[in-house]
Amino acid sequence: MDLSLSTRTVPGAGGDRTVVEVGGEIDVYTAPKLREQLVELVNDGSYHLVVDMERVDFLDSTGLGVLVGGLKRVRAHEGSLRLVCNQERILKIFRITGLTKVFPIHTSVDEAVNAVD
């Protein structure tokens, strides 16, 4: 399965947020595409990102690594990376790995965009 990516800027309570909508599978084959997108956004000055994972069907350790790398990049610029996920099978991966303590995880894009850092 492929990975689909799209981005848009949304005004939020704490300022503008860049929402990255991700669909499909984030695995060893598709994760580099997501990494490239996150790097490009940070290089272009987008430091407050919301990764919308509502349409993600599968996530492996490579995908988790890309998200952690993205978090490190935005934090280097005093930014934030929030996740939107409401699928139990994906949330379970974050719980098992302890990453629920690292990433703010929201149930909707509106909630994530309006969260204040």
C-alpha positions as CSV (number, residue, x, y, z in Angstrom):
1,M,0.0,0.0,0.0
2,D,1.1,3.6,-0.7
3,L,1.5,6.5,1.6
4,S,-0.5,9.7,0.9
5,L,0.6,13.0,2.2
6,S,-0.9,16.5,2.1
7,T,-0.3,19.6,4.1
8,R,-2.2,22.7,4.9
9,T,-1.8,25.6,7.3
10,V,-4.5,26.2,9.9
11,P,-4.9,29.1,12.4
12,G,-5.0,27.8,16.0
13,A,-5.2,29.2,19.5
14,G,-1.4,29.2,19.8
15,G,-0.7,30.5,16.3
16,D,-0.6,28.9,12.9
17,R,-0.1,25.1,12.7
18,T,0.9,23.0,9.7
19,V,-1.3,20.0,9.4
20,V,0.2,16.9,7.7
21,E,-2.5,14.5,6.7
22,V,-1.1,11.0,6.4
23,G,-3.0,8.0,4.8
24,G,-2.0,4.4,4.2
25,E,0.9,2.6,5.7
26,I,4.0,4.1,7.4
27,D,6.5,1.4,7.1
28,V,10.1,0.8,6.1
29,Y,9.2,1.4,2.5
30,T,7.1,4.6,2.8
31,A,8.6,6.2,6.0
32,P,11.3,8.0,4.0
33,K,8.6,9.9,2.1
34,L,7.2,11.2,5.4
35,R,10.6,12.0,6.8
36,E,11.3,14.0,3.6
37,Q,8.1,16.0,4.1
38,L,8.8,16.7,7.7
39,V,12.4,17.9,7.0
40,E,11.1,20.1,4.2
41,L,8.5,21.7,6.4
42,V,11.0,22.5,9.2
43,N,13.5,23.8,6.7
44,D,10.8,26.1,5.3
45,G,10.1,27.4,8.8
46,S,7.1,25.4,9.9
47,Y,7.9,24.5,13.5
48,H,4.5,23.7,14.9
49,L,3.3,20.6,13.2
50,V,0.2,18.4,13.6
51,V,0.4,14.9,12.1
52,D,-3.1,13.7,11.3
53,M,-2.9,9.9,11.4
54,E,-6.6,9.2,11.3
55,R,-6.3,7.4,7.9
56,V,-3.1,5.5,8.7
57,D,-3.7,1.7,8.4
58,F,-0.3,0.5,9.6
59,L,2.6,1.9,11.5
60,D,5.9,0.1,12.2
61,S,9.1,1.0,14.1
62,T,10.6,2.8,11.1
63,G,7.5,5.1,11.1
64,L,7.9,5.7,14.8
65,G,11.5,6.6,14.3
66,V,10.5,9.2,11.6
67,L,8.0,10.8,14.0
68,V,10.6,10.9,16.8
69,G,13.1,12.5,14.4
70,G,10.5,15.0,13.4
71,L,9.8,15.9,17.0
72,K,13.6,16.4,17.6
73,R,13.7,18.7,14.5
74,V,10.9,21.0,15.6
75,R,12.1,21.1,19.2
76,A,15.4,22.4,18.0
77,H,13.4,25.4,16.9
78,E,11.3,25.5,20.1
79,G,8.4,24.0,18.1
80,S,5.9,21.2,18.7
81,L,4.7,18.1,17.0
82,R,1.3,16.8,17.9
83,L,-0.4,13.7,16.7
84,V,-4.0,13.1,15.8
85,C,-5.0,9.4,16.2
86,N,-8.2,7.8,17.3
87,Q,-7.6,4.2,16.1
88,E,-7.0,1.8,18.9
89,R,-4.6,-0.4,17.0
90,I,-2.3,2.5,16.3
91,L,-2.7,4.0,19.8
92,K,-1.7,0.7,21.2
93,I,1.7,1.0,19.5
94,F,2.3,4.3,21.1
95,R,1.3,2.9,24.5
96,I,3.5,-0.2,24.3
97,T,6.6,1.9,23.2
98,G,6.0,4.5,25.9
99,L,5.7,7.2,23.3
100,T,2.4,8.4,24.8
101,K,4.7,10.2,27.3
102,V,6.6,11.8,24.4
103,F,3.9,12.9,22.0
104,P,0.8,14.9,22.7
105,I,-1.9,12.7,21.1
106,H,-5.3,14.2,20.3
107,T,-8.5,12.8,19.0
108,S,-9.2,15.5,16.4
109,V,-7.3,18.0,14.2
110,D,-9.3,20.9,15.8
111,E,-8.2,19.7,19.3
112,A,-4.6,19.5,18.3
113,V,-4.5,22.8,16.4
114,N,-6.1,24.7,19.3
115,A,-3.9,23.1,22.0
116,V,-1.6,25.7,23.5
117,D,2.1,24.8,23.9
